[in-house]
Structures are given as structure tokens and as C-alpha cells.
Amino acid sequence: MTTVDAPRTRHARRPAELLKAYAGLIKPRVIELLLVTTIPAMLLAARGIPSPWLVLATLIGGTMAAGSANALNCVADADIDQVMKRTRARPLVRHTVSNRHALIFGIALGVASFGWLWATTNLLAASLAVGTILFYVFVYTLVLKRRTAQNIVWGGAAGCMPVVIGWAGVTGRVDWPALVMFGVIFFWTPPHTWSLAMKYKDDYQRAGVPMLPVVAKPTYVSRQIVVFTWLMVAWTLLLAPATGWLYTAFAVLSGAWFLYLAHRLHAATKRGAKTKPMKLFHMSNTYLMIVCVALAVDSALSLPVLGWPF
């Protein structure tokens, strides 16, 4: 597949250059978002502050697992990344790291994450981490991404797993609040990703990736964003019985804000007016951080649990 105006490529030679290239493979900004969700899950599982060493060990293992999945994703998607403008600076496109070395690096990180998590947390957390890597690479990247517009809906489940891994790291099991947190991120992922894809629709189309904005009318896409936003906000409230008033208040207020922006995007799309989907994309990151910080503080302070109303 040929490209136009592709960046100059060369092998990284200096240690600092090589380190930067390998750091690019693991996609640090993506990992930051995953870790933001792991800590609140661990605090909620303990309903207080768990061992700082346990938290650190889980974050280290989670970083290695996510880095493994991202590096292997870069190998599998090297042809796509070469075509898309926003990904042309990635290490494999610029050939600062070879595909073979990236593959070895990704596999080694995955093996290391399993061994680390098993040694420092428990076998369940380690197994969930490996299962997440395999799902992201083999189900999402190699099967769903290039074949269906529902790719990010089901493939996004991999991004929901850090909360389950964090919970398992503390308790050694998976309880219903962990599954609710999984659901919050599951419903959050489509509005977050589709708003980005609306902006970079031509990129995805050029690469042959059937993201929803590529294959569906803009009004359908914006309507689906509204639907998933409502599901997400409603799902956050399912966590209220296991938390206190602080989390619930912020979940309601930030959810209302997200809904307002989603409905405004849909209304502008229906009118045929110029839209700003990236505003919703950036706001979605802020929203998730607000909800997670509120959950973390609520849990760390051990505020009285609201409980079930019946």
C-alpha cells in the first residue's frame, strides 16, 4: 500500500532514541487512561486504602500488560498506521524499531506481566491480564477492527478489564461492583471513540477500517453516541449502593454534563451544522477522570455506603 508524504524513516541509533521508540510502542497516553481506572477499583474493593505496595505492584503489572497489547497492536496494524495521518509518526511506520523486535518486545512484556502479577498479587489477576492481551490482539485487532462497524463496541471490552484486574488484585475474586465498573467503561468507549472517528473519518476510510462514522450517516452516528451516553450515565448509578454520597453526586452532575454535550452534538448534526466532535472526545476523558477521582476519594474516606433502597 503506497502513501503520500510519508515521513522519512530510519533506525534509531542512540540509546535515548531507541528508548523513546519503544516507549512509543506501548502508547503511554493510552496506558495512563487505563491506570486512572485501576486505582479507584482497588480503593473501592478495599473500601479504604489498600497496601501501597499492592497498588504499585498492580499498576506495574497492568502497565506491562497494556504495553504488551499495544506493542502487538502496532505490529498487526503497521499497514494501517502507515496510511493514517495521525499515526504516521509511530515507531514501526518510521522504522525506528523493526517489526520483529516489536513483536518480541510485546510478547516479552506480556509474559513478564503474567509472572509479575502472579508473584505480587494473585493468579486470578495475572490470568485476567493475559486474557485481556489475547482478546485485544486476536479478537479486536485481528478480527473485529477491519471487519465490522461494531469493532469498538465489543473490542472495547479489553479497555474495561483494568478495573476487574485491580479488583481481583485486592480481593482474589470478581464481585458485582467490578462488573458494574466494567460496564461503565464499556458504555463510555463508543461515544469516546466515535467522536474521535468523526473527526478522523477520512483517515479511517483511507485505511479501510469500517469505523461507524465511515459506514453510517452522521445522524446515525450522533444518535448512537447519545444512546450509549445514556446507558453509561445510568450504569454509573448502579454503583451507588456500593458507594457514598460523594461518588453519587459527581456521577450525576458529570453525567448530566456529558449528556448535554452529546445531545448538542446530535442536534447540530441533524441540522447539518458544523460540529465539533473533538470537544466531546476531550470532555469524555475529563468525565471519566471526574467519576474515577470521585470514586477513589469516596472509597479512601470510607464514607457511609448508601446501600440498596430495599
N, C-alpha and C positions, 0 to 999 in steps of 0.2 A: 504494500500500500504506500503510495507516494504522498509526500506532504509539501506544503508551500511554506517558505520562510522558516524552515525548521532551525532550531538553534544549533550552533556549532557544537560538535561533540568531541570529547577527548577523555582519556582515562585519568582519574585522579592520581596524582603522584605524591604530593606531600601528605604527611600523616593527618594534619588538620583538615585538608581537603577530603581525604578518604573518610575521616570520622564524620564530617558534615554529610557526605554522600550516604553513608549507612544510616545516619540519623534521619535523612530524608525518606529512606525506605520504610521506616517504621511509622511515618506520619505522626509526629509528636502532637500536632494540634488535635487530631482525632483522638489520640490516647488521653489527652487532657480532659476531654469531654467524658470519656468513659470512667476515668478515675473520680471525677466530680460526683458521679452517681454511686460509686462503690462505697465511699466513706459514709454517707448517710444511711445506706443499707446496713452497714456494720454497727453504727450507733443505734439504729432502731432495733436491730437484733438483740443488742445488749441492753436496750432501753437505759442507756447511760454511756459511759466511755469505756470501751474495751481496752485490753492491753495495747499500749502504743506499739510494742514490738509486733503484735499480731496484725495491727493495721498496716504497719510499714511492710511487713513480710507479704501481706496480701496485695498491697499496691505494687511491690516489686514483681511478684509473680504475675499479676494482672498486666503490668506493663510489658513483660516479656511475651505473654500470650498474645496480647493485642499487637505487639510489634511483629510477632511471627505471622499472624494473619495478614497484616498489612503488607509485609515484605513479600509474602507469597502471592498476594493480590496484585502487587506491582509486576511480578513475573508473568502472571497469567494475563494481565491487562496491558502489557507493554505496547501492543499494537494500537490499542485504543488510546492510550496516553499520548502516543506519538501524534495522533490526529487532532486531539482536543487542545485548544489553545491554553486552557487553564492548567493543563497537566504536562505541557511540553518541557517544563523545567525539571521534571522528576529524574532521579539518577539513571534509571535504565534507558530513558529516552536520550539523555545526554551521553550515555555510555561511560559515566564516571564509575559505574560498577557493572560488571558483566552479569548476564542473566544467570550463569552457572553459580557464580559467587553469591548472588542474591538468593538463589534457591537454597544453597547450603546454609546461608545465614538464617533464612526463615525457618528451615527445618530445625536447625540447632537451637534457635530461640524457643521453638515450641517444645522440644524435648527438655530443655533447661527449665522452662516454666512448670512443666509437669513435676519434675524432680524437686524443684524448689518448693512448690505449693504443697506437695505431699509431705516433705520434710518439715515444713514450718507451720502448716495449717492442718489439713487432713486430706484423705484420699478422695472424698467427695468433691471438694473444691478443686483439686488437681484434675480430676476426671472431667468435671464440667468445663474447665478451661480448655482442655484438649478437644472436647466435643464441640466447643464453640469455634475453635480454629478450623476444625474439619468441616463444620457446617458452612462457615463463611467462605472457605476456599472452594469446596466441592459442590455445595448446593447453590449458594448465592453467586459466586464469581463465575464458575464454570457452567452452570446450568441456567439459573434464573435470569441473570443480568442481561444476557444477549437474546433471550427468547420470549420474554413476556413483560408487559407493562406493569404487571403486579410484582416485578422483581424486588422493589424496595419494601413492599408491604411484608412479604414473607421473608425475604433475605435480611430485612432489618432486625429480625429476631436475634441475630448474632450480637447486635449492639445492645440488646436488652440484658444479656447474660451477666455482665459485671455485677449487677445488683444481687443476682442469685448466687454468684460465686462469693461475693462479700458476706452475704447472709450465711451461706454454708460454712465459710471460714470461721465464723463466730460460733455457730450452733451445731455444726456437724450434720445438719439436715436442711430441708427446704420446707418452710411453712407458708401459710397463705399470704402474709404481708409481703413476702419476697415475690410471690406470683403477681400480686397487685402492682408492685413497683415495676415488675417486668412489663405488665400491661400498660402502665403509664408511658413508658419509653416506646413500647410497640406502637401505640397510637400517636405518639409525638413524632415519630420518624417520618411518616409520609408528608405531613404539612411542612416539616423542616426541609426535607429533600426535594419535594415537588416545587417549592417556592424557589429553590436554587436552580432546579432544572428549567423552570420557566425563563429564568434569566439566561441560561446557557443552552437553550433549546437547540440552537444551530450546531453547537459543539457536539451534543449527543446524537443529533441527526447525522452529522458528518461521520461520526464514528460507528453508526449503525446500532446504537444502543436504544431500544424501544422504551425509553422513559415515558411516563404518561403524558407529559406536555408535548412529546414528539408525535404520538399516535392519536391523541384525542384533542377535541376542540378546547380552546382556552376556558370557556364557560364550564365545561365538564370538569376540567382540572380544578378550577377555583371552587366549584361546588363540592368536589371530593375533599378539598382542603378544609372546607367548613365542616363537613360531616365528621372527618377524623378529629378535628379540633374539639367538637362537641363530645365525641367519645372519650378523648383524652381528659378533658376537664371533668367529665362525670366520673371517670375512672380514678382520678386523683382523690375524689371524695370517698371512695371505698376504703381508703387508707385511714380515714378519720377515726374509726373505732379503735385503732391501734395506736393513735397519737393523741396529742393535746390540742388546745385551742389555738396555739401559735401556728402550727402547721396548717390547720384547717382554714384559718383566716387568710393566710398568704396564698393557699391553694385557690380559694375562692376569688380573691382580688386579682391575682396574676392571671388566673383563668379567664376572668371577665375581660381583662386587657387583651389577651390572646384572641378571644372570640371577637372582640370589636375589630381588631386588625384583619382577621380572616374574613369577616363579613364585609368589611370595607373593600378588601381586595376583590371579593366576588362581585360586589355591586359595581365597581369600576370596570371589571371585566365584562359584565353584562351590558354596560353602557357603551362598550367599545372604546373607553377612555384609556389613556396611557396609564399603565400600572407600575408599581414599584415592588415587585415580589421580593427583592433583596431586603426590604425593610422588614418583612415578615420573617425572612430567614434569620436575620441578625437578632430580631426580637425573640425568636424561638430559642436561641441559645441563652439569652438573658432569662427567659421564662423558666427554662429547665434549671438554671443555676439558682434562681429565687426559690423554687419549690424544693430543691435539694438542700440549700442552706437552711431554709425554714425547718425542714425535716430533721436536719442534723442538730440544730440548736434546740429544737423541741425535745429531741431524744437525749441530748447531752445534759440538759437541765432536768431531765426526768419529770417533766410536767405531768400532772394528773391525766391519765388516759380517759378519753371521752367514753369509750366502751360502746356497746350496742344499745340501741334505744328500746330493746325488748328483752 
